[in-house]
C-alpha cells in the first residue's frame, strides 16, 4: 500500500503491519481459521477485538520449528502412545 501526499504524488510505502488479527496470524502461519495459534496474543484495546498477534513472535515460533525445538522426540511420541496421551476413547 502506498500513501499519496496532498499534492497527489507518491509518498513512501507503508511498512508491513507488525500486529495481526487472529485471522491474519492464522493465515501467516498457514493454519486454518479455527486452528489454535501457538503464540499468546497481546491486548491492544479492551475486548476480544483488541487482541493482536506479534509478527516477531510468530516468526520466532516458525524458526523454532525449523530447528526442531517444538517437536517431540521419537521416544516422547512412543511414550505418549503407550501411556494414553492423545489416545482416542473407544466406543
N, C-alpha and C positions, 0 to 999 in steps of 0.2 A: 504494500500500500504506500502510495506517495502522497504527501501533502502538497497542496497548491498554496503558494503565497497569495497575498491580497492582490498582487498585480497579475495573478494567473500563471506565473512562472513555476516551474517545478522546484520544490524545496528538497531537503534531504529526506530519504526514505525513512519511514518509521521503523524502529528496531522491533524484532520479534517479541511477542509477549512472553514475559517470564512466568507469570502466574496463570494457570489454566483452569478452566472449569472441569468438572468431573468427566463430562463427555469428551472434552478436548484431551484430557490426560489419558483416558482410556484409548482414544484413537492414537495418541502419541506413542503409547506402549504397544499398540497393535492388539489391544484387547477388545472384547465385545462391550457393548454399552452397559450391561448389567454385571460384568465381571468385577470382582473386588480389586481395588487398586492397592498395591503393596506399599504405598507410601502414605504417611499421615498428612491430611490437608492442614492448611493454615487458615485461621479465621480472619478475614479482612473486614467483614461487616457482620453485624448481628444477623442471626437467622441462617437457614440452610443455604440460601443463595450466596452467602458471604464466604463460603468455603472455596479455597483455591489450592491447587497443587503446584509446587515449585518445580520448574523445569530442571533445575540443578539437582534436586533430589531424585527426580525421575531418571535423569542421566546417570547418577551415581548407582541407582538400582540396576539399570541396564549394564553398566560397566562391571558391576559385581557379578552379574550373570555370566558375562564373558569369562571372568576369572574363575568361575565355579564356586564362589563364596556362598551363594544361596542354594546350592544344590546339595542334596543328601548323598552321602557315600553309599556304595552298594550294600555295605553292612547295615547301615541305618535303614535302608529301604527293606531289606530282608527281615531285620528285627521287627520293623513295624508290621510287616505282613504276618509274621508268626505270632505276634502279641496282640493282634486285632486292631492295630492302628490303621484307620482308614478302611477297615473291612465293612462290607455291606451287610446289614442284618438279613438273616434268612427268613423267608416267608413260609 
